[in-house]
């Protein structure tokens, strides 16, 4: 992520950034983490008002991300039909710089999955 930030700050375009990161994995500059990682985005993906920093749009809900390199939707039993029936069904995110080397399982907590006490 630091390398992506440095390339963005240097004015590089997304294709060049992707090629740089992919090359870094290929050439051994980067390597997949050896252990599973987990992150939870409380607010999800949001758009902020430039002047106030107030959230003006949520483009994706709060979600959990589990680092799972090389895992595919087939591996976790995801299907478009299942996702259509329940949008909180976990799915694989493998896009952007590093793609397959930085694959994550994404799951969004559905109403029926939450237990409040």
PDB file as gemmi writes it, atoms N, CA and C in Angstrom:
CRYST1    1.000    1.000    1.000  90.00  90.00  90.00 P 1                      
ATOM      1  N   UNK A   1       0.823  -1.191   0.000  1.00  0.00           N  
ATOM      2  CA  UNK A   1       0.000   0.000   0.000  1.00  0.00           C  
ATOM      3  C   UNK A   1       0.869   1.258   0.000  1.00  0.00           C  
ATOM      4  N   UNK A   2       1.989   1.202   0.699  1.00  0.00           N  
ATOM      5  CA  UNK A   2       2.881   2.364   0.706  1.00  0.00           C  
ATOM      6  C   UNK A   2       3.427   2.635  -0.683  1.00  0.00           C  
ATOM      7  N   UNK A   3       3.760   1.568  -1.408  1.00  0.00           N  
ATOM      8  CA  UNK A   3       4.290   1.738  -2.770  1.00  0.00           C  
ATOM      9  C   UNK A   3       3.225   2.359  -3.673  1.00  0.00           C  
ATOM     10  N   UNK A   4       1.985   1.890  -3.562  1.00  0.00           N  
ATOM     11  CA  UNK A   4       0.895   2.458  -4.362  1.00  0.00           C  
ATOM     12  C   UNK A   4       0.752   3.943  -4.057  1.00  0.00           C  
ATOM     13  N   UNK A   5       0.785   4.307  -2.774  1.00  0.00           N  
ATOM     14  CA  UNK A   5       0.694   5.710  -2.388  1.00  0.00           C  
ATOM     15  C   UNK A   5       1.818   6.550  -2.953  1.00  0.00           C  
ATOM     16  N   UNK A   6       3.033   6.007  -2.917  1.00  0.00           N  
ATOM     17  CA  UNK A   6       4.182   6.736  -3.465  1.00  0.00           C  
ATOM     18  C   UNK A   6       4.042   6.936  -4.970  1.00  0.00           C  
ATOM     19  N   UNK A   7       3.559   5.904  -5.666  1.00  0.00           N  
ATOM     20  CA  UNK A   7       3.376   6.024  -7.116  1.00  0.00           C  
ATOM     21  C   UNK A   7       2.258   7.007  -7.457  1.00  0.00           C  
ATOM     22  N   UNK A   8       1.188   6.998  -6.670  1.00  0.00           N  
ATOM     23  CA  UNK A   8       0.108   7.979  -6.879  1.00  0.00           C  
ATOM     24  C   UNK A   8       0.643   9.397  -6.677  1.00  0.00           C  
ATOM     25  N   UNK A   9       1.418   9.585  -5.615  1.00  0.00           N  
ATOM     26  CA  UNK A   9       1.979  10.910  -5.320  1.00  0.00           C  
ATOM     27  C   UNK A   9       2.933  11.367  -6.422  1.00  0.00           C  
ATOM     28  N   UNK A  10       3.559  10.407  -7.107  1.00  0.00           N  
ATOM     29  CA  UNK A  10       4.475  10.729  -8.206  1.00  0.00           C  
ATOM     30  C   UNK A  10       3.727  10.960  -9.515  1.00  0.00           C  
ATOM     31  N   UNK A  11       2.385  10.863  -9.469  1.00  0.00           N  
ATOM     32  CA  UNK A  11       1.575  11.131 -10.651  1.00  0.00           C  
ATOM     33  C   UNK A  11       1.415   9.961 -11.605  1.00  0.00           C  
ATOM     34  N   UNK A  12       1.738   8.754 -11.161  1.00  0.00           N  
ATOM     35  CA  UNK A  12       1.599   7.583 -12.028  1.00  0.00           C  
ATOM     36  C   UNK A  12       0.129   7.227 -12.219  1.00  0.00           C  
ATOM     37  N   UNK A  13      -0.184   6.688 -13.386  1.00  0.00           N  
ATOM     38  CA  UNK A  13      -1.552   6.274 -13.710  1.00  0.00           C  
ATOM     39  C   UNK A  13      -1.772   4.840 -13.242  1.00  0.00           C  
ATOM     40  N   UNK A  14      -3.043   4.424 -13.143  1.00  0.00           N  
ATOM     41  CA  UNK A  14      -3.373   3.117 -12.565  1.00  0.00           C  
ATOM     42  C   UNK A  14      -2.732   1.952 -13.305  1.00  0.00           C  
ATOM     43  N   UNK A  15      -2.633   2.006 -14.639  1.00  0.00           N  
ATOM     44  CA  UNK A  15      -1.999   0.911 -15.389  1.00  0.00           C  
ATOM     45  C   UNK A  15      -0.524   0.757 -14.997  1.00  0.00           C  
ATOM     46  N   UNK A  16       0.170   1.878 -14.879  1.00  0.00           N  
ATOM     47  CA  UNK A  16       1.588   1.846 -14.501  1.00  0.00           C  
ATOM     48  C   UNK A  16       1.750   1.346 -13.064  1.00  0.00           C  
ATOM     49  N   UNK A  17       0.849   1.748 -12.191  1.00  0.00           N  
ATOM     50  CA  UNK A  17       0.906   1.301 -10.795  1.00  0.00           C  
ATOM     51  C   UNK A  17       0.682  -0.201 -10.732  1.00  0.00           C  
ATOM     52  N   UNK A  18      -0.324  -0.684 -11.435  1.00  0.00           N  
ATOM     53  CA  UNK A  18      -0.590  -2.125 -11.456  1.00  0.00           C  
ATOM     54  C   UNK A  18       0.593  -2.916 -11.972  1.00  0.00           C  
ATOM     55  N   UNK A  19       1.221  -2.437 -13.048  1.00  0.00           N  
ATOM     56  CA  UNK A  19       2.384  -3.120 -13.613  1.00  0.00           C  
ATOM     57  C   UNK A  19       3.551  -3.118 -12.622  1.00  0.00           C  
ATOM     58  N   UNK A  20       3.736  -2.007 -11.921  1.00  0.00           N  
ATOM     59  CA  UNK A  20       4.813  -1.908 -10.937  1.00  0.00           C  
ATOM     60  C   UNK A  20       4.599  -2.903  -9.800  1.00  0.00           C  
ATOM     61  N   UNK A  21       3.401  -2.945  -9.271  1.00  0.00           N  
ATOM     62  CA  UNK A  21       3.106  -3.845  -8.149  1.00  0.00           C  
ATOM     63  C   UNK A  21       3.200  -5.300  -8.593  1.00  0.00           C  
ATOM     64  N   UNK A  22       2.616  -5.633  -9.746  1.00  0.00           N  
ATOM     65  CA  UNK A  22       2.709  -7.005 -10.257  1.00  0.00           C  
ATOM     66  C   UNK A  22       4.167  -7.401 -10.468  1.00  0.00           C  
ATOM     67  N   UNK A  23       4.961  -6.489 -11.018  1.00  0.00           N  
ATOM     68  CA  UNK A  23       6.381  -6.754 -11.204  1.00  0.00           C  
ATOM     69  C   UNK A  23       7.106  -6.946  -9.878  1.00  0.00           C  
ATOM     70  N   UNK A  24       6.711  -6.191  -8.875  1.00  0.00           N  
ATOM     71  CA  UNK A  24       7.302  -6.342  -7.547  1.00  0.00           C  
ATOM     72  C   UNK A  24       7.058  -7.721  -6.959  1.00  0.00           C  
ATOM     73  N   UNK A  25       5.845  -8.261  -7.146  1.00  0.00           N  
ATOM     74  CA  UNK A  25       5.565  -9.625  -6.692  1.00  0.00           C  
ATOM     75  C   UNK A  25       6.368 -10.630  -7.529  1.00  0.00           C  
ATOM     76  N   UNK A  26       6.377 -10.433  -8.828  1.00  0.00           N  
ATOM     77  CA  UNK A  26       7.073 -11.355  -9.734  1.00  0.00           C  
ATOM     78  C   UNK A  26       8.574 -11.397  -9.440  1.00  0.00           C  
ATOM     79  N   UNK A  27       9.169 -10.233  -9.180  1.00  0.00           N  
ATOM     80  CA  UNK A  27      10.612 -10.136  -8.998  1.00  0.00           C  
ATOM     81  C   UNK A  27      11.067 -10.325  -7.549  1.00  0.00           C  
ATOM     82  N   UNK A  28      10.135 -10.564  -6.646  1.00  0.00           N  
ATOM     83  CA  UNK A  28      10.496 -10.830  -5.259  1.00  0.00           C  
ATOM     84  C   UNK A  28      10.640  -9.618  -4.365  1.00  0.00           C  
ATOM     85  N   UNK A  29      10.333  -8.425  -4.863  1.00  0.00           N  
ATOM     86  CA  UNK A  29      10.366  -7.225  -4.011  1.00  0.00           C  
ATOM     87  C   UNK A  29       9.244  -7.264  -2.990  1.00  0.00           C  
ATOM     88  N   UNK A  30       8.102  -7.807  -3.414  1.00  0.00           N  
ATOM     89  CA  UNK A  30       6.952  -7.978  -2.527  1.00  0.00           C  
ATOM     90  C   UNK A  30       6.678  -9.469  -2.411  1.00  0.00           C  
ATOM     91  N   UNK A  31       6.108  -9.868  -1.324  1.00  0.00           N  
ATOM     92  CA  UNK A  31       5.661 -11.256  -1.184  1.00  0.00           C  
ATOM     93  C   UNK A  31       4.350 -11.270  -0.409  1.00  0.00           C  
ATOM     94  N   UNK A  32       3.605 -12.315  -0.663  1.00  0.00           N  
ATOM     95  CA  UNK A  32       2.340 -12.471   0.046  1.00  0.00           C  
ATOM     96  C   UNK A  32       2.608 -12.621   1.539  1.00  0.00           C  
ATOM     97  N   UNK A  33       1.785 -11.997   2.358  1.00  0.00           N  
ATOM     98  CA  UNK A  33       1.939 -12.229   3.803  1.00  0.00           C  
ATOM     99  C   UNK A  33       1.796 -13.720   4.113  1.00  0.00           C  
ATOM    100  N   UNK A  34       2.489 -14.162   5.121  1.00  0.00           N  
ATOM    101  CA  UNK A  34       2.500 -15.582   5.471  1.00  0.00           C  
ATOM    102  C   UNK A  34       1.322 -15.987   6.345  1.00  0.00           C  
ATOM    103  N   UNK A  35       0.625 -15.029   6.915  1.00  0.00           N  
ATOM    104  CA  UNK A  35      -0.496 -15.333   7.803  1.00  0.00           C  
ATOM    105  C   UNK A  35      -1.748 -14.624   7.312  1.00  0.00           C  
ATOM    106  N   UNK A  36      -2.868 -15.119   7.762  1.00  0.00           N  
ATOM    107  CA  UNK A  36      -4.145 -14.512   7.422  1.00  0.00           C  
ATOM    108  C   UNK A  36      -4.261 -13.155   8.097  1.00  0.00           C  
ATOM    109  N   UNK A  37      -4.868 -12.222   7.391  1.00  0.00           N  
ATOM    110  CA  UNK A  37      -5.123 -10.907   7.946  1.00  0.00           C  
ATOM    111  C   UNK A  37      -6.612 -10.627   7.919  1.00  0.00           C  
ATOM    112  N   UNK A  38      -7.056  -9.714   8.764  1.00  0.00           N  
ATOM    113  CA  UNK A  38      -8.475  -9.403   8.871  1.00  0.00           C  
ATOM    114  C   UNK A  38      -8.624  -7.907   9.087  1.00  0.00           C  
ATOM    115  N   UNK A  39      -9.570  -7.309   8.384  1.00  0.00           N  
ATOM    116  CA  UNK A  39      -9.867  -5.891   8.581  1.00  0.00           C  
ATOM    117  C   UNK A  39     -11.379  -5.705   8.528  1.00  0.00           C  
ATOM    118  N   UNK A  40     -11.876  -4.734   9.275  1.00  0.00           N  
ATOM    119  CA  UNK A  40     -13.293  -4.401   9.241  1.00  0.00           C  
ATOM    120  C   UNK A  40     -13.426  -2.928   8.947  1.00  0.00           C  
ATOM    121  N   UNK A  41     -14.143  -2.603   7.896  1.00  0.00           N  
ATOM    122  CA  UNK A  41     -14.380  -1.205   7.547  1.00  0.00           C  
ATOM    123  C   UNK A  41     -15.742  -0.808   8.097  1.00  0.00           C  
ATOM    124  N   UNK A  42     -15.745  -0.068   9.181  1.00  0.00           N  
ATOM    125  CA  UNK A  42     -16.991   0.297   9.854  1.00  0.00           C  
ATOM    126  C   UNK A  42     -17.951   1.078   8.964  1.00  0.00           C  
ATOM    127  N   UNK A  43     -17.419   2.008   8.195  1.00  0.00           N  
ATOM    128  CA  UNK A  43     -18.270   2.846   7.356  1.00  0.00           C  
ATOM    129  C   UNK A  43     -18.340   2.356   5.920  1.00  0.00           C  
ATOM    130  N   UNK A  44     -17.582   1.365   5.588  1.00  0.00           N  
ATOM    131  CA  UNK A  44     -17.559   0.901   4.203  1.00  0.00           C  
ATOM    132  C   UNK A  44     -16.831   1.893   3.316  1.00  0.00           C  
ATOM    133  N   UNK A  45     -17.145   1.854   2.049  1.00  0.00           N  
ATOM    134  CA  UNK A  45     -16.532   2.765   1.082  1.00  0.00           C  
ATOM    135  C   UNK A  45     -17.440   3.983   0.949  1.00  0.00           C  
ATOM    136  N   UNK A  46     -16.892   5.147   1.234  1.00  0.00           N  
ATOM    137  CA  UNK A  46     -17.705   6.355   1.274  1.00  0.00           C  
ATOM    138  C   UNK A  46     -17.107   7.457   0.413  1.00  0.00           C  
ATOM    139  N   UNK A  47     -17.948   8.424   0.083  1.00  0.00           N  
ATOM    140  CA  UNK A  47     -17.530   9.649  -0.596  1.00  0.00           C  
ATOM    141  C   UNK A  47     -17.701  10.776   0.417  1.00  0.00           C  
ATOM    142  N   UNK A  48     -16.648  11.566   0.604  1.00  0.00           N  
ATOM    143  CA  UNK A  48     -16.690  12.677   1.556  1.00  0.00           C  
ATOM    144  C   UNK A  48     -16.806  14.003   0.829  1.00  0.00           C  
ATOM    145  N   UNK A  49     -17.500  14.957   1.447  1.00  0.00           N  
ATOM    146  CA  UNK A  49     -17.538  16.325   0.926  1.00  0.00           C  
ATOM    147  C   UNK A  49     -16.144  16.918   1.103  1.00  0.00           C  
ATOM    148  N   UNK A  50     -15.602  17.475   0.048  1.00  0.00           N  
ATOM    149  CA  UNK A  50     -14.217  17.968   0.051  1.00  0.00           C  
ATOM    150  C   UNK A  50     -13.955  19.014   1.137  1.00  0.00           C  
ATOM    151  N   UNK A  51     -14.869  19.911   1.339  1.00  0.00           N  
ATOM    152  CA  UNK A  51     -14.626  21.009   2.285  1.00  0.00           C  
ATOM    153  C   UNK A  51     -14.933  20.641   3.731  1.00  0.00           C  
ATOM    154  N   UNK A  52     -15.913  19.783   3.950  1.00  0.00           N  
ATOM    155  CA  UNK A  52     -16.343  19.498   5.321  1.00  0.00           C  
ATOM    156  C   UNK A  52     -15.899  18.132   5.836  1.00  0.00           C  
ATOM    157  N   UNK A  53     -15.591  17.202   4.934  1.00  0.00           N  
ATOM    158  CA  UNK A  53     -15.239  15.847   5.358  1.00  0.00           C  
ATOM    159  C   UNK A  53     -16.435  15.019   5.784  1.00  0.00           C  
ATOM    160  N   UNK A  54     -17.638  15.524   5.541  1.00  0.00           N  
ATOM    161  CA  UNK A  54     -18.866  14.818   5.892  1.00  0.00           C  
ATOM    162  C   UNK A  54     -19.151  13.764   4.825  1.00  0.00           C  
ATOM    163  N   UNK A  55     -19.612  12.570   5.269  1.00  0.00           N  
ATOM    164  CA  UNK A  55     -19.978  11.514   4.333  1.00  0.00           C  
ATOM    165  C   UNK A  55     -21.218  11.953   3.558  1.00  0.00           C  
ATOM    166  N   UNK A  56     -21.100  11.983   2.227  1.00  0.00           N  
ATOM    167  CA  UNK A  56     -22.236  12.381   1.396  1.00  0.00           C  
ATOM    168  C   UNK A  56     -22.823  11.192   0.629  1.00  0.00           C  
ATOM    169  N   UNK A  57     -22.067  10.097   0.559  1.00  0.00           N  
ATOM    170  CA  UNK A  57     -22.565   8.912  -0.152  1.00  0.00           C  
ATOM    171  C   UNK A  57     -21.807   7.688   0.346  1.00  0.00           C  
ATOM    172  N   UNK A  58     -22.525   6.582   0.499  1.00  0.00           N  
ATOM    173  CA  UNK A  58     -21.900   5.296   0.803  1.00  0.00           C  
ATOM    174  C   UNK A  58     -21.973   4.465  -0.466  1.00  0.00           C  
ATOM    175  N   UNK A  59     -20.819   4.070  -1.002  1.00  0.00           N  
ATOM    176  CA  UNK A  59     -20.796   3.317  -2.252  1.00  0.00           C  
ATOM    177  C   UNK A  59     -20.749   1.811  -2.010  1.00  0.00           C  
ATOM    178  N   UNK A  60     -20.416   1.401  -0.788  1.00  0.00           N  
ATOM    179  CA  UNK A  60     -20.415  -0.006  -0.392  1.00  0.00           C  
ATOM    180  C   UNK A  60     -20.534  -0.023   1.121  1.00  0.00           C  
ATOM    181  N   UNK A  61     -21.354  -0.905   1.687  1.00  0.00           N  
ATOM    182  CA  UNK A  61     -21.587  -0.891   3.141  1.00  0.00           C  
ATOM    183  C   UNK A  61     -20.373  -1.336   3.944  1.00  0.00           C  
ATOM    184  N   UNK A  62     -20.448  -1.165   5.256  1.00  0.00           N  
ATOM    185  CA  UNK A  62     -19.415  -1.681   6.146  1.00  0.00           C  
ATOM    186  C   UNK A  62     -19.207  -3.159   5.845  1.00  0.00           C  
ATOM    187  N   UNK A  63     -17.953  -3.622   5.961  1.00  0.00           N  
ATOM    188  CA  UNK A  63     -17.678  -5.007   5.591  1.00  0.00           C  
ATOM    189  C   UNK A  63     -16.403  -5.515   6.250  1.00  0.00           C  
ATOM    190  N   UNK A  64     -16.279  -6.826   6.279  1.00  0.00           N  
ATOM    191  CA  UNK A  64     -15.075  -7.496   6.765  1.00  0.00           C  
ATOM    192  C   UNK A  64     -14.259  -7.938   5.570  1.00  0.00           C  
ATOM    193  N   UNK A  65     -12.942  -7.842   5.691  1.00  0.00           N  
ATOM    194  CA  UNK A  65     -12.027  -8.287   4.636  1.00  0.00           C  
ATOM    195  C   UNK A  65     -11.048  -9.284   5.254  1.00  0.00           C  
ATOM    196  N   UNK A  66     -11.006 -10.480   4.681  1.00  0.00           N  
ATOM    197  CA  UNK A  66     -10.117 -11.532   5.162  1.00  0.00           C  
ATOM    198  C   UNK A  66      -9.105 -11.799   4.060  1.00  0.00           C  
ATOM    199  N   UNK A  67      -7.842 -11.565   4.347  1.00  0.00           N  
ATOM    200  CA  UNK A  67      -6.793 -11.771   3.361  1.00  0.00           C  
ATOM    201  C   UNK A  67      -6.719 -13.255   3.011  1.00  0.00           C  
ATOM    202  N   UNK A  68      -6.849 -13.565   1.725  1.00  0.00           N  
ATOM    203  CA  UNK A  68      -6.872 -14.957   1.261  1.00  0.00           C  
ATOM    204  C   UNK A  68      -6.269 -15.048  -0.137  1.00  0.00           C  
ATOM    205  N   UNK A  69      -4.941 -14.938  -0.270  1.00  0.00           N  
ATOM    206  CA  UNK A  69      -4.328 -14.924  -1.599  1.00  0.00           C  
ATOM    207  C   UNK A  69      -4.584 -16.209  -2.370  1.00  0.00           C  
ATOM    208  N   UNK A  70      -4.897 -16.046  -3.648  1.00  0.00           N  
ATOM    209  CA  UNK A  70      -5.105 -17.201  -4.518  1.00  0.00           C  
ATOM    210  C   UNK A  70      -6.448 -17.881  -4.390  1.00  0.00           C  
ATOM    211  N   UNK A  71      -7.309 -17.421  -3.501  1.00  0.00           N  
ATOM    212  CA  UNK A  71      -8.626 -18.026  -3.315  1.00  0.00           C  
ATOM    213  C   UNK A  71      -9.589 -17.426  -4.337  1.00  0.00           C  
ATOM    214  N   UNK A  72     -10.498 -18.248  -4.849  1.00  0.00           N  
ATOM    215  CA  UNK A  72     -11.463 -17.788  -5.854  1.00  0.00           C  
ATOM    216  C   UNK A  72     -12.882 -17.932  -5.322  1.00  0.00           C  
ATOM    217  N   UNK A  73     -13.834 -17.340  -6.030  1.00  0.00           N  
ATOM    218  CA  UNK A  73     -15.240 -17.492  -5.667  1.00  0.00           C  
ATOM    219  C   UNK A  73     -15.651 -18.956  -5.675  1.00  0.00           C  
ATOM    220  N   UNK A  74     -15.122 -19.735  -6.600  1.00  0.00           N  
ATOM    221  CA  UNK A  74     -15.424 -21.172  -6.657  1.00  0.00           C  
ATOM    222  C   UNK A  74     -14.971 -21.846  -5.362  1.00  0.00           C  
ATOM    223  N   UNK A  75     -13.807 -21.456  -4.862  1.00  0.00           N  
ATOM    224  CA  UNK A  75     -13.266 -22.058  -3.637  1.00  0.00           C  
ATOM    225  C   UNK A  75     -14.181 -21.853  -2.430  1.00  0.00           C  
ATOM    226  N   UNK A  76     -14.872 -20.728  -2.378  1.00  0.00           N  
ATOM    227  CA  UNK A  76     -15.726 -20.447  -1.212  1.00  0.00           C  
ATOM    228  C   UNK A  76     -17.202 -20.711  -1.496  1.00  0.00           C  
ATOM    229  N   UNK A  77     -17.504 -21.279  -2.675  1.00  0.00           N  
ATOM    230  CA  UNK A  77     -18.881 -21.644  -2.993  1.00  0.00           C  
ATOM    231  C   UNK A  77     -19.767 -20.475  -3.366  1.00  0.00           C  
ATOM    232  N   UNK A  78     -19.172 -19.362  -3.780  1.00  0.00           N  
ATOM    233  CA  UNK A  78     -19.964 -18.195  -4.176  1.00  0.00           C  
ATOM    234  C   UNK A  78     -20.541 -18.405  -5.569  1.00  0.00           C  
ATOM    235  N   UNK A  79     -21.762 -17.946  -5.748  1.00  0.00           N  
ATOM    236  CA  UNK A  79     -22.375 -17.957  -7.075  1.00  0.00           C  
ATOM    237  C   UNK A  79     -23.215 -16.698  -7.233  1.00  0.00           C  
ATOM    238  N   UNK A  80     -23.394 -16.234  -8.464  1.00  0.00           N  
ATOM    239  CA  UNK A  80     -24.246 -15.069  -8.675  1.00  0.00           C  
ATOM    240  C   UNK A  80     -25.670 -15.293  -8.161  1.00  0.00           C  
ATOM    241  N   UNK A  81     -26.184 -16.515  -8.305  1.00  0.00           N  
ATOM    242  CA  UNK A  81     -27.542 -16.812  -7.835  1.00  0.00           C  
ATOM    243  C   UNK A  81     -27.637 -16.667  -6.318  1.00  0.00           C  
ATOM    244  N   UNK A  82     -26.624 -17.152  -5.595  1.00  0.00           N  
ATOM    245  CA  UNK A  82     -26.627 -17.019  -4.135  1.00  0.00           C  
ATOM    246  C   UNK A  82     -26.564 -15.557  -3.725  1.00  0.00           C  
ATOM    247  N   UNK A  83     -25.723 -14.779  -4.412  1.00  0.00           N  
ATOM    248  CA  UNK A  83     -25.577 -13.358  -4.091  1.00  0.00           C  
ATOM    249  C   UNK A  83     -26.861 -12.593  -4.390  1.00  0.00           C  
ATOM    250  N   UNK A  84     -27.570 -13.002  -5.429  1.00  0.00           N  
ATOM    251  CA  UNK A  84     -28.832 -12.336  -5.760  1.00  0.00           C  
ATOM    252  C   UNK A  84     -29.865 -12.580  -4.661  1.00  0.00           C  
ATOM    253  N   UNK A  85     -29.856 -13.779  -4.092  1.00  0.00           N  
ATOM    254  CA  UNK A  85     -30.791 -14.105  -3.024  1.00  0.00           C  
ATOM    255  C   UNK A  85     -30.425 -13.495  -1.687  1.00  0.00           C  
ATOM    256  N   UNK A  86     -29.131 -13.245  -1.470  1.00  0.00           N  
ATOM    257  CA  UNK A  86     -28.652 -12.690  -0.207  1.00  0.00           C  
ATOM    258  C   UNK A  86     -27.391 -11.870  -0.489  1.00  0.00           C  
ATOM    259  N   UNK A  87     -27.499 -10.542  -0.563  1.00  0.00           N  
ATOM    260  CA  UNK A  87     -26.335  -9.719  -0.901  1.00  0.00           C  
ATOM    261  C   UNK A  87     -25.216  -9.758   0.135  1.00  0.00           C  
ATOM    262  N   UNK A  88     -25.446 -10.364   1.301  1.00  0.00           N  
ATOM    263  CA  UNK A  88     -24.381 -10.451   2.298  1.00  0.00           C  
ATOM    264  C   UNK A  88     -23.549 -11.725   2.145  1.00  0.00           C  
ATOM    265  N   UNK A  89     -23.805 -12.526   1.088  1.00  0.00           N  
ATOM    266  CA  UNK A  89     -23.010 -13.724   0.832  1.00  0.00           C  
ATOM    267  C   UNK A  89     -21.568 -13.300   0.557  1.00  0.00           C  
ATOM    268  N   UNK A  90     -20.589 -13.933   1.206  1.00  0.00           N  
ATOM    269  CA  UNK A  90     -19.188 -13.574   0.965  1.00  0.00           C  
ATOM    270  C   UNK A  90     -18.791 -13.744  -0.494  1.00  0.00           C  
ATOM    271  N   UNK A  91     -17.841 -12.895  -0.932  1.00  0.00           N  
ATOM    272  CA  UNK A  91     -17.328 -12.990  -2.297  1.00  0.00           C  
ATOM    273  C   UNK A  91     -15.848 -12.635  -2.302  1.00  0.00           C  
ATOM    274  N   UNK A  92     -15.188 -12.950  -3.404  1.00  0.00           N  
ATOM    275  CA  UNK A  92     -13.763 -12.680  -3.542  1.00  0.00           C  
ATOM    276  C   UNK A  92     -13.541 -11.340  -4.230  1.00  0.00           C  
ATOM    277  N   UNK A  93     -12.640 -10.550  -3.663  1.00  0.00           N  
ATOM    278  CA  UNK A  93     -12.198  -9.310  -4.288  1.00  0.00           C  
ATOM    279  C   UNK A  93     -10.749  -9.521  -4.709  1.00  0.00           C  
ATOM    280  N   UNK A  94     -10.514  -9.483  -6.008  1.00  0.00           N  
ATOM    281  CA  UNK A  94      -9.156  -9.650  -6.549  1.00  0.00           C  
ATOM    282  C   UNK A  94      -9.005  -8.660  -7.695  1.00  0.00           C  
ATOM    283  N   UNK A  95      -8.876  -7.394  -7.361  1.00  0.00           N  
ATOM    284  CA  UNK A  95      -8.775  -6.356  -8.388  1.00  0.00           C  
ATOM    285  C   UNK A  95      -7.748  -5.324  -7.942  1.00  0.00           C  
ATOM    286  N   UNK A  96      -7.378  -4.478  -8.867  1.00  0.00           N  
ATOM    287  CA  UNK A  96      -6.446  -3.411  -8.551  1.00  0.00           C  
ATOM    288  C   UNK A  96      -5.012  -3.901  -8.522  1.00  0.00           C  
ATOM    289  N   UNK A  97      -4.125  -3.065  -8.026  1.00  0.00           N  
ATOM    290  CA  UNK A  97      -2.700  -3.392  -7.981  1.00  0.00           C  
ATOM    291  C   UNK A  97      -2.469  -4.612  -7.104  1.00  0.00           C  
ATOM    292  N   UNK A  98      -1.797  -5.601  -7.633  1.00  0.00           N  
ATOM    293  CA  UNK A  98      -1.489  -6.802  -6.868  1.00  0.00           C  
ATOM    294  C   UNK A  98      -2.513  -7.907  -6.991  1.00  0.00           C  
ATOM    295  N   UNK A  99      -3.690  -7.587  -7.465  1.00  0.00           N  
ATOM    296  CA  UNK A  99      -4.833  -8.480  -7.679  1.00  0.00           C  
ATOM    297  C   UNK A  99      -4.727  -9.852  -7.022  1.00  0.00           C  
ATOM    298  N   UNK A 100      -4.279 -10.863  -7.740  1.00  0.00           N  
ATOM    299  CA  UNK A 100      -4.275 -12.230  -7.219  1.00  0.00           C  
ATOM    300  C   UNK A 100      -3.399 -12.403  -5.982  1.00  0.00           C  
ATOM    301  N   UNK A 101      -2.379 -11.591  -5.839  1.00  0.00           N  
ATOM    302  CA  UNK A 101      -1.511 -11.688  -4.668  1.00  0.00           C  
ATOM    303  C   UNK A 101      -2.120 -11.037  -3.437  1.00  0.00           C  
ATOM    304  N   UNK A 102      -3.145 -10.237  -3.636  1.00  0.00           N  
ATOM    305  CA  UNK A 102      -3.777  -9.519  -2.521  1.00  0.00           C  
ATOM    306  C   UNK A 102      -5.273  -9.809  -2.444  1.00  0.00           C  
ATOM    307  N   UNK A 103      -5.660 -11.026  -2.784  1.00  0.00           N  
ATOM    308  CA  UNK A 103      -7.065 -11.422  -2.793  1.00  0.00           C  
ATOM    309  C   UNK A 103      -7.646 -11.376  -1.377  1.00  0.00           C  
ATOM    310  N   UNK A 104      -8.893 -10.889  -1.283  1.00  0.00           N  
ATOM    311  CA  UNK A 104      -9.608 -10.836  -0.007  1.00  0.00           C  
ATOM    312  C   UNK A 104     -10.980 -11.472  -0.145  1.00  0.00           C  
ATOM    313  N   UNK A 105     -11.422 -12.130   0.915  1.00  0.00           N  
ATOM    314  CA  UNK A 105     -12.813 -12.548   1.022  1.00  0.00           C  
ATOM    315  C   UNK A 105     -13.532 -11.369   1.660  1.00  0.00           C  
ATOM    316  N   UNK A 106     -14.586 -10.886   1.004  1.00  0.00           N  
ATOM    317  CA  UNK A 106     -15.365  -9.761   1.521  1.00  0.00           C  
ATOM    318  C   UNK A 106     -16.709 -10.298   1.998  1.00  0.00           C  
ATOM    319  N   UNK A 107     -17.096  -9.901   3.189  1.00  0.00           N  
ATOM    320  CA  UNK A 107     -18.411 -10.266   3.695  1.00  0.00           C  
ATOM    321  C   UNK A 107     -19.041  -9.039   4.342  1.00  0.00           C  
ATOM    322  N   UNK A 108     -20.304  -8.831   4.036  1.00  0.00           N  
ATOM    323  CA  UNK A 108     -21.046  -7.713   4.625  1.00  0.00           C  
ATOM    324  C   UNK A 108     -22.046  -8.289   5.608  1.00  0.00           C  
ATOM    325  N   UNK A 109     -22.093  -7.764   6.821  1.00  0.00           N  
ATOM    326  CA  UNK A 109     -23.041  -8.305   7.796  1.00  0.00           C  
ATOM    327  C   UNK A 109     -24.472  -7.973   7.396  1.00  0.00           C  
ATOM    328  N   UNK A 110     -25.270  -8.989   7.139  1.00  0.00           N  
ATOM    329  CA  UNK A 110     -26.682  -8.793   6.817  1.00  0.00           C  
ATOM    330  C   UNK A 110     -27.497  -8.638   8.087  1.00  0.00           C  
ATOM    331  N   UNK A 111     -28.674  -8.090   7.971  1.00  0.00           N  
ATOM    332  CA  UNK A 111     -29.554  -7.896   9.120  1.00  0.00           C  
ATOM    333  C   UNK A 111     -29.737  -9.194   9.882  1.00  0.00           C  
ATOM    334  N   UNK A 112     -29.957 -10.284   9.177  1.00  0.00           N  
ATOM    335  CA  UNK A 112     -30.236 -11.558   9.831  1.00  0.00           C  
ATOM    336  C   UNK A 112     -28.978 -12.197  10.415  1.00  0.00           C  
ATOM    337  N   UNK A 113     -27.803 -11.620  10.166  1.00  0.00           N  
ATOM    338  CA  UNK A 113     -26.570 -12.176  10.694  1.00  0.00           C  
ATOM    339  C   UNK A 113     -26.155 -11.503  11.999  1.00  0.00           C  
ATOM    340  N   UNK A 114     -26.758 -10.371  12.316  1.00  0.00           N  
ATOM    341  CA  UNK A 114     -26.361  -9.616  13.501  1.00  0.00           C  
ATOM    342  C   UNK A 114     -27.108 -10.109  14.734  1.00  0.00           C  
ATOM    343  N   UNK A 115     -26.370 -10.269  15.813  1.00  0.00           N  
ATOM    344  CA  UNK A 115     -26.982 -10.642  17.086  1.00  0.00           C  
ATOM    345  C   UNK A 115     -26.627  -9.549  18.073  1.00  0.00           C  
ATOM    346  N   UNK A 116     -27.618  -8.825  18.514  1.00  0.00           N  
ATOM    347  CA  UNK A 116     -27.398  -7.734  19.477  1.00  0.00           C  
ATOM    348  C   UNK A 116     -27.874  -8.181  20.847  1.00  0.00           C  
ATOM    349  N   UNK A 117     -27.081  -7.880  21.854  1.00  0.00           N  
ATOM    350  CA  UNK A 117     -27.461  -8.256  23.227  1.00  0.00           C  
ATOM    351  C   UNK A 117     -27.505  -7.033  24.088  1.00  0.00           C  
TER     352      UNK A 117                                                      
END                                                                             
